[in-house]
Amino acid sequence: MFYTMAVIEFLVAEKESVMSIHRWLNNVYCLSAVDKRTVSCWASQIPGSEKDQAELRDICLSGEPTTTVTWALLQRAGELI
């Protein structure tokens, strides 16, 4: 689903209509494509989509991994094993 949402976000930024996006998804994903109502709902959640001002931006991340291995975690894992 994440890929589908990313495709929808990209096509909204390219100023494609909901019908055009749905048609594109059907051509690519066939039976696995989301329906037109879902495309419309997801497209409307993209900031700026209602004013044709949507733009793609990278998500700001700190650069740190979302998970880390610490000595305490390794010890706890050893205890559980």
N, C-alpha and C positions, 0 to 999 in steps of 0.2 A: 504493500500500500504506500510505503514511503516514496517509492519511485514514481508511482502514479501521481501523488501530490506534487512531487518535484516537477514532473512534466506539465501538470496543470499550471503551476506557478510560472514556469518558463513561458508557456503559451499565452498566459494572461499578460505577462510583461511584453510579449510580442504583439499585444492588442488583438488577439484572436477572439472570436465570439465563442460563447458556450457551445453552440451547435457545431462549430468548426472543431473545437477541442474534442467534443464527444465523438465526432466522426473520425478524427485522427486516432483516438484511443481505441475505437472499435476496429479500425484497420490494423492496428498494431497488436492489441491484446485479445481480439476476437471475443470469445465467450467470457474471458476473465475481466473484461473492461467494466468499469463502474457505469451506472446508468446516468442519464442526462441530468436528473434531479441532483444526484450526488456531485456531478461536475459543477453544476450551478451553485450548490451550497459551498463547496470547497473554494471555487473561484471567488465567491463573494467575501470569503474570509481573508483574502489576500489584501494587505493594506494598499490603498490607492486604486483598487480594481474598479470601483464604481465610478471613478473619475478618469479612467484610462491613464492613470499616472503610476501604475505599478512598476516597480523596478526591482531587479535582482540585486541582492546584497549578500556578502558573506556574513555568516554569523560570527559575532565577536566572541572568541574564546580566549581563555587565559594562556593557553599553550600547555597547561598541565594536564596529565592524563586524568580521565574521570575516575579511574581506580588506581590504587597504588598498593604495592606489597611492602609491608613493614615487618620489622623483626617480631613485633607482637602478634601480627597475623600469622606469620610462619610458625611461631610457637603454638598458637591456638590450634592451627591445622594439625601440627604434630600431636597435640594432645587428643584431638578427635580421632586420629588414625590409630 
